[in-house]
Amino acid sequence: MVERRAQDSRNPLVYRVQKSTGNWVPVTAKDFRRQVIDLAKGLMAAGIGAGDVVGIMSRTRYEWTLIDFAIWYAGAVTVPVYETSSPAQAAWALSHSGAKAIFVENSKLADVIGQARELTDDELSLDALKDVWVIEDSVLPTLVSGGSSISDEDVEERRSLANLDTVATIVYTSGTTGRPKACPITHGNFVRLSANTKLTIPEIANETNSTLLFLPLAHVLGRLIQVLAFDAGLTVGHAPNIKNLSTDLASFQPTMLLVVPRVFEKVYEGAIKKAEKGGKVNVKLFQRSVDVAIKWSQAKIAGKMTRALTLQHRFYDKLVYSKLRDAMGGKVRFAVSGGGRLAPHYGHFYHAVGIEVVEGYGLTETTAPLAVGRIRNFDIGNVGTLIPGGSARIAEDGELEFKGIGLISGYLNNPEENAAAFTEDGWFRTGDLARIDDDGKIFITGRKKEIIVTAGGKNVMPVPAEDRLRQSPFVSQAMLVGDEKPFISALITLDPDVLPDELERIGLPRTLSLKEASTNPRVREAIQKFIDDANAFVSKAESIHEFRILDKDFTEAEGHLTPSMKVRRKQVLADFNSYVEDMYNRTKSTVSETAAHTAERVQELRAEQTEKWDQFKAVQAEKIQEFTETQGQKLHELADKIQQVAPLPGAKDKDAASNSGADEQVEKAASDWVEVTEIEKDSQ
C-alpha cells in the first residue's frame, strides 16, 4: 500500500505532523516512504532480522506509525505495549513474544522496561531483549545514520520476504479477565479487512476525509485505521496528549473521528457543564435541545420528519448543535465508535448535531471490526452488518460466533485457550451475547462473562443500567454487582473533571475532595435520583436496591480500566470488595433487626387483638342473651295468644303438659337462633 501510494503521480498527502501547537506540517506519500526505508535500514544495521520481534511503547504520535511501518519493511514483527502498562505487563508481552528490541517514548518508560527486566521467574525472561531505544532521545536520526551502508535494494529484498500469511504484529489482548493472550495478526488480515472495510463505508474511507488519531495505537483498531488510511487515501494526524485534544481538533479540523463511547459521553457532559454555568435558562435550553435532537434523529431515520421538528432543529442548531461541532473542529461529519456499546441516546443526539456515528464491533482476535454500521442505511442502536468476507451465527446459549478474513488462526503458544475459544468446526467464540435481525443487523446484548446471576436465579445484564447512570454529569463510572446476592447493587465513581461544578449546583463547596464528596448526604441524594431513573427502565428484580460511592475514580493505571475504557470487573471487585460486602452485610443486619422488631410487634399486636376480641365477644354475648330473652318472652306471649284462639286438642285436660311443651319449643327456637347468630358471627 505504501509503495502504491508513493507511486501515485499526484504524490498525495498522507500525514500531517504537529511540530508545534497548531502548526501541522504535511507529509506526502513519497516523503513517508523515504522515511520508512531509511529507518528500516537503521533497524537492519542494528541487527534486526527477518521475523525478529520489536516492541513499541509510546503514546499515539507520528513516530509510532513511522516505526511500525519501518519494522515491517525490515521484515520484522511489531509488538505494541501500552504506555500505561505496568512493569509486569510489559515484561509479559516482551518475554512471551521473545522481543529483541523495543522503542519507548521517553526515559520514564525506559525505567518501566528496566523494572520489567528485574521480574524474572520461570515464565518471564527478557534475555532476548538487547536494545531499548528512546524516541525522545533522538534515537531515530541515530538509527538512520547507522543504516547508511544498507542499500534500498537490501530493504526491498527484506520487505519482499513477507506475504499475506506472514505475521505482521503480535497484539496482546487487553481482556477484562486473566493474563493477556497473544494474537498473531498477519499482513493478510490487515490488507483484506482494510479493502473490504473501504467497500463497506465508502463515504468515510476516501481521499476527501481526514482523521485525528488520539486512541492508543497499541490497540488493534488504531493499527487498522493506519492501514485503511493508506488504502483509502485518508489524511491522518496524531494527538498524543488527550488534555490538548480540544486545541488539536480546532487546528487540525478532521472530517472523521475514531472514538470509544466514553469520548462522546465526556463531550456531552462538558456541554451540560457549560450550560449549567450559564444559569437555569441555559440548562433548560440545553435539555430541550436534547429532546428535540432525539426526536429529530428518530424521525429522520424513520423517514417521518415533520415541519415542526425541522424548524425546532434549525433553531437549536444555531443555539447548541453548531457550538458542539465547533468544539470538535467544525468539520466532523462522520465518526466510528468502537471498543464498547454507545448508548442510543448519544447516537441520536450527535446525529442531530450533524455527526453520523456508526458503531463498529470486533475484537483483537478479529483484527478489530467484523461488523460496522452503514452510512447509506444509517441506523442507531446496533453495530451494523458484517463486513464482506465474514460469517456469523448465534450459538444455542446466545453467544455470537464468527469466521472471516480478519480472524487469527489461534493464540500464540496457547493450546488451552485455543480449545476454549474455537469450536470444533472452526468458529470463534466472541464471548458476546447477540441477536441478528432479518436485515443482518447485529445487536450486542451483553458480555457473556458479565451476566449477573442473583441468588434468586435472575439473569441480569448490567450494561443498560450502567449506561444510563453514566449519563449523569456526576458519574464517571458505574458497575453493577449482585452475583449470588439477593439483589442488585452498584459501585459508583464520581467524575473529578466536573465534580466542582456539580457540587456547586447542589449547594456544596467546590473544594470538596472526591473522598469527602463520596460520603456527603447531598451527593448521595443526587446520585439516588439517577438510580431511580435507571430503575424505571428495568424490572424489579433487575433494579438497583443499594449503591456505594467510591472515594476514587477507576483508572487504567490502577488496572480498573482497559485501554479502550472498559471496566475490568474482576479487578474492581477485588479492590473494592469491602464496599460490596458492606452493602450486603449492612442490608442483612438491617433486615435481621427489622425482622426481629417485626416479630416482636406482631406478638404485641396479636395479644392486643386477642384481648379486644375477647372483650368484643363478651359484649356480643350479653347482647345476644338480652335479645334471646326478649325474643323468648315474645314467643311465649305469641304461643299464649295462639292457644286462646285455637286451643290444641285435649288442651283443657293437659294444661300443665301444654305449657311445659310450649316452654320447651320456645327455648329450642331461641337456642337455634343463638346458634345461627354465633355461626354468622364466626363466619364474619
Residue pairs with C-beta under 8 A, 6 or more apart in sequence:
1 191
1 194
1 227
1 230
1 231
2 29
2 32
2 33
2 36
2 69
2 230
3 33
5 12
5 14
5 29
5 33
5 230
5 233
6 29
6 30
6 32
6 33
8 29
11 28
11 29
11 30
12 28
12 29
12 207
12 233
13 26
13 27
13 28
13 29
13 235
14 27
14 28
14 29
14 32
14 229
14 230
14 235
14 236
15 26
15 27
15 32
15 62
15 65
15 235
15 236
15 237
16 24
16 25
16 26
16 27
16 210
16 235
16 236
16 237
16 252
17 24
17 25
17 27
17 62
17 237
17 238
18 24
18 25
18 237
18 238
18 239
18 248
18 251
18 252
19 25
21 244
21 247
21 251
22 247
22 251
24 237
24 251
24 252
27 35
27 62
32 66
32 69
35 66
36 66
36 69
36 70
36 73
37 70
37 73
37 152
37 155
38 144
38 147
39 66
39 67
39 70
39 140
39 143
39 144
39 147
40 70
40 71
40 73
40 74
40 147
40 155
40 158
40 159
41 144
41 147
41 148
41 150
41 154
41 155
42 70
42 140
42 142
42 143
42 144
42 145
42 146
42 147
43 54
43 70
43 71
43 74
43 76
43 143
43 147
44 74
44 147
44 150
44 154
44 155
44 158
45 143
45 146
45 147
45 149
45 150
46 101
46 131
46 143
46 146
46 147
47 100
47 130
48 54
48 71
48 74
48 76
48 100
48 101
49 75
49 76
50 74
50 75
50 76
50 158
50 161
51 75
51 76
51 77
52 76
52 77
52 100
52 101
53 76
53 77
53 78
53 79
53 97
53 98
53 99
53 100
53 170
54 71
54 76
54 77
54 78
54 79
54 99
54 100
54 101
54 102
54 103
55 78
55 79
55 80
55 81
55 93
55 94
55 97
55 99
55 101
55 102
55 103
56 64
56 67
56 68
56 71
56 78
56 79
56 80
56 81
56 102
56 103
56 217
56 218
57 80
57 81
57 82
57 83
57 85
57 90
57 102
57 103
57 104
57 105
57 109
57 112
57 113
58 64
58 83
58 103
58 104
58 105
58 109
58 135
58 217
59 83
59 105
59 216
59 240
59 241
60 213
60 214
60 215
60 216
60 217
60 222
60 238
60 239
60 240
61 105
61 135
61 238
61 240
62 238
63 103
63 135
63 140
64 217
64 238
65 217
65 226
65 236
65 238
66 140
67 103
67 135
67 140
68 78
68 169
68 217
68 223
68 226
71 77
71 78
72 78
72 159
72 162
72 168
72 187
73 155
73 158
73 159
74 155
74 158
74 159
75 158
75 159
75 161
75 162
77 97
77 167
77 168
77 169
77 170
78 168
78 169
78 170
79 93
79 94
79 97
79 99
79 102
79 169
79 170
79 171
79 172
80 169
80 171
80 217
80 218
80 219
80 223
81 89
81 90
81 93
81 94
81 102
81 218
82 89
82 174
82 216
82 218
82 556
82 563
83 105
83 109
83 216
83 218
84 556
84 557
84 563
85 93
85 112
86 112
86 559
87 112
87 113
87 115
87 116
87 118
87 119
88 116
88 119
89 180
90 112
90 113
90 116
91 116
91 117
91 119
91 124
91 126
92 123
92 124
92 172
92 179
92 180
93 99
93 172
93 180
94 102
94 113
94 116
94 126
94 129
95 123
95 124
95 125
95 126
96 172
96 182
96 412
96 413
97 170
97 182
97 412
98 128
99 126
99 128
99 129
100 128
100 129
100 130
100 131
101 129
101 130
101 131
101 132
101 133
102 113
102 129
102 131
102 132
102 133
103 133
103 134
103 135
103 139
104 110
104 112
104 113
104 132
104 133
104 134
104 135
105 134
105 135
105 136
106 134
106 135
106 136
107 134
107 136
107 137
109 134
110 132
110 134
113 129
113 132
114 132
116 126
117 126
117 129
120 126
133 139
133 143
162 168
162 187
163 187
163 188
164 186
164 187
164 188
164 191
164 192
165 186
165 187
165 188
166 186
166 187
167 184
167 185
167 186
168 185
168 186
168 187
168 189
168 190
169 184
169 185
169 223
170 182
170 183
170 184
170 185
170 412
171 182
171 183
171 185
171 218
171 220
171 223
171 364
172 180
172 181
172 182
172 183
172 364
173 180
173 181
173 183
173 363
173 364
173 365
174 180
174 219
174 364
174 562
174 563
174 564
174 566
175 181
175 562
176 447
176 449
176 562
176 566
176 567
176 568
176 569
176 570
177 449
177 568
177 570
181 411
181 412
181 414
181 417
182 411
182 412
182 413
182 414
183 220
183 364
183 365
183 408
183 411
183 412
184 408
184 409
184 412
185 220
185 367
185 408
186 408
188 405
189 367
189 405
189 406
189 407
189 408
190 223
190 224
190 227
190 367
191 227
191 231
192 389
192 405
192 406
193 224
193 367
193 368
193 369
193 387
193 389
193 405
193 406
194 224
194 227
194 228
194 231
194 232
195 231
196 387
196 388
196 389
196 405
197 205
197 224
197 228
197 369
197 372
197 387
198 205
198 228
198 231
198 232
199 388
200 372
200 374
200 387
200 388
201 336
201 358
201 372
201 374
201 375
203 334
203 375
203 376
204 256
204 334
204 336
204 358
204 375
205 228
205 231
205 232
205 234
206 232
206 233
206 234
207 232
207 233
207 234
208 255
209 234
209 235
209 254
209 255
209 256
209 334
210 234
210 235
210 236
210 237
210 252
210 253
210 254
210 255
210 256
211 225
211 229
211 234
211 235
211 236
211 237
211 254
211 255
211 256
211 257
211 258
212 236
212 237
212 238
212 239
212 248
212 249
212 252
212 254
212 257
212 329
213 222
213 225
213 236
213 237
213 238
213 239
213 258
214 238
214 239
214 240
214 242
214 245
214 248
215 221
215 222
215 258
215 259
215 260
215 339
215 564
216 222
216 563
217 223
217 226
218 563
219 339
219 563
219 564
220 364
220 367
220 368
221 258
221 338
221 339
221 360
221 362
221 368
221 369
222 258
223 368
224 367
224 368
224 369
225 236
225 258
226 236
228 234
229 235
229 236
234 256
237 248
237 252
237 254
239 245
239 248
239 249
239 252
246 327
249 327
249 328
249 329
250 326
250 329
250 330
252 329
253 329
253 330
253 331
254 329
254 331
254 332
255 331
255 332
255 333
255 334
256 332
256 333
256 334
256 335
256 336
257 263
257 328
257 332
257 334
257 335
257 336
257 355
258 335
258 336
258 338
259 335
259 336
259 337
259 338
260 337
260 338
260 339
260 340
260 564
260 565
261 337
261 339
261 340
261 341
261 342
261 343
261 346
261 565
262 340
262 565
264 335
264 337
264 342
264 346
264 350
264 357
265 346
265 470
265 471
266 497
267 324
267 327
267 328
268 346
268 349
268 471
269 473
269 495
269 498
270 327
270 498
271 286
271 320
271 323
271 324
272 283
272 286
272 473
273 473
273 498
273 501
275 282
275 283
275 285
275 286
276 282
276 283
276 473
276 501
276 505
277 501
285 319
285 320
286 320
288 316
289 316
289 319
289 320
289 321
290 349
292 309
292 312
292 313
292 316
292 352
293 313
293 316
293 321
293 348
293 349
293 351
293 352
293 353
294 345
294 348
294 349
294 352
295 309
296 305
296 309
296 310
296 312
296 313
296 352
297 347
297 348
297 349
297 351
297 352
297 380
298 348
299 305
299 306
299 309
300 351
301 351
301 378
301 379
301 380
313 321
313 352
316 352
317 354
321 352
321 353
321 354
324 353
325 332
325 353
325 354
325 355
328 355
332 354
332 355
333 354
333 355
333 356
334 355
334 356
334 357
334 358
334 375
335 350
335 355
335 356
335 357
335 358
336 357
336 358
336 359
336 360
336 372
337 357
337 358
337 359
337 360
338 359
338 360
338 361
338 362
338 368
338 369
338 564
339 564
339 565
339 566
340 564
340 565
340 566
341 359
341 444
341 463
341 467
342 357
342 359
343 467
343 468
343 470
343 471
344 380
344 381
345 467
345 471
346 357
347 357
347 359
347 380
347 381
348 380
350 357
351 357
351 378
351 380
356 375
356 378
357 380
358 372
358 373
358 374
358 375
358 378
358 384
359 372
359 373
359 382
359 383
359 384
360 368
360 369
360 371
360 372
360 373
360 383
360 384
361 369
361 370
361 371
361 372
361 383
361 384
361 432
361 442
361 444
362 368
362 369
362 370
362 371
362 406
363 370
363 430
363 431
365 407
365 408
365 421
365 428
366 390
366 402
366 404
366 406
366 407
366 408
366 428
366 430
367 406
367 407
367 408
368 406
369 387
369 406
370 386
370 387
370 390
370 392
370 402
370 404
370 406
370 407
371 383
371 384
371 385
371 386
371 387
371 390
371 392
371 442
372 383
372 384
372 385
372 387
373 379
373 382
373 383
373 384
374 384
374 385
379 441
381 443
382 437
382 441
382 442
382 443
382 444
383 441
383 442
383 443
383 444
384 441
384 442
385 439
385 440
385 441
385 442
386 392
386 404
386 440
386 442
387 404
387 406
389 404
389 405
389 406
390 402
390 403
390 404
390 405
390 406
390 407
391 402
391 403
391 404
392 400
392 401
392 402
392 403
392 436
392 442
393 400
393 401
393 427
394 400
394 401
394 434
394 435
394 436
395 401
395 429
397 448
398 433
398 434
398 435
398 445
398 448
399 429
399 430
399 431
399 432
399 433
399 434
399 448
400 430
400 432
400 433
400 434
400 442
400 444
401 423
401 427
401 428
401 429
401 430
402 427
402 428
402 430
403 426
403 427
403 428
407 428
410 418
410 421
410 422
411 417
411 418
411 421
420 429
421 428
421 429
422 428
422 429
423 429
431 447
431 448
431 449
432 444
432 446
432 447
432 448
433 444
433 445
433 446
433 447
433 448
433 451
433 461
434 442
434 443
434 444
434 445
435 442
435 443
435 445
436 442
436 443
437 443
445 461
446 461
446 462
446 463
447 463
450 461
450 462
450 463
450 569
451 459
451 460
451 461
452 459
452 460
452 461
452 462
452 480
452 481
452 482
452 483
452 488
453 459
453 460
453 483
453 484
454 460
454 482
454 483
454 484
454 485
454 486
454 487
454 488
454 541
455 484
455 485
455 486
456 486
456 541
458 541
458 542
460 480
460 482
460 488
460 541
460 542
462 479
462 480
464 537
464 538
465 478
465 480
465 490
465 534
465 535
465 537
465 538
465 542
465 544
466 478
466 479
466 480
466 490
468 530
468 533
468 534
468 537
469 475
469 478
469 490
469 492
469 530
469 531
469 534
470 476
470 477
470 478
471 530
472 527
472 530
473 495
473 498
473 501
473 502
474 494
474 495
474 498
474 499
474 502
474 523
474 526
474 527
474 530
475 492
475 493
475 494
475 495
475 527
475 530
476 493
476 494
476 495
476 496
476 553
476 554
477 492
477 493
477 553
477 554
477 561
477 567
478 490
478 491
478 492
478 493
479 490
479 491
479 567
479 569
479 572
480 488
480 489
480 490
480 544
481 488
481 489
481 490
481 491
481 573
481 580
482 488
482 489
485 584
486 584
486 587
487 545
487 546
487 587
488 541
488 542
488 543
488 544
488 545
489 544
489 545
489 546
489 547
489 548
489 580
489 583
489 584
490 531
490 544
490 546
490 547
490 548
491 547
491 548
491 550
491 572
491 576
491 579
491 580
492 527
492 547
492 548
492 549
492 550
493 549
493 550
493 552
493 553
493 554
494 514
494 517
494 518
494 523
494 549
494 550
494 553
495 502
495 553
496 514
496 553
499 512
499 514
499 517
500 510
500 511
501 510
502 526
503 509
503 510
503 512
503 517
503 523
504 510
506 522
506 523
506 526
507 522
508 517
508 520
508 522
508 523
512 520
514 551
514 552
514 553
515 551
515 552
517 523
517 549
518 549
518 550
518 551
519 549
519 551
523 549
524 549
527 547
527 549
528 547
531 544
531 547
534 543
534 544
535 543
535 544
545 587
546 583
546 584
546 587
547 583
548 579
548 580
548 582
548 583
550 576
550 579
554 560
554 561
554 567
554 572
555 561
556 562
556 563
556 565
558 575
559 568
559 571
559 575
560 567
560 568
560 571
560 572
560 575
561 567
561 568
562 568
573 580
620 681
624 674
624 677
624 678
628 670
628 673
628 674
631 670
631 673
632 666
632 667
632 670
635 666
635 669
635 670
636 662
636 663
636 666
639 662
639 665
639 666
643 651
643 658
643 662
648 658
651 658
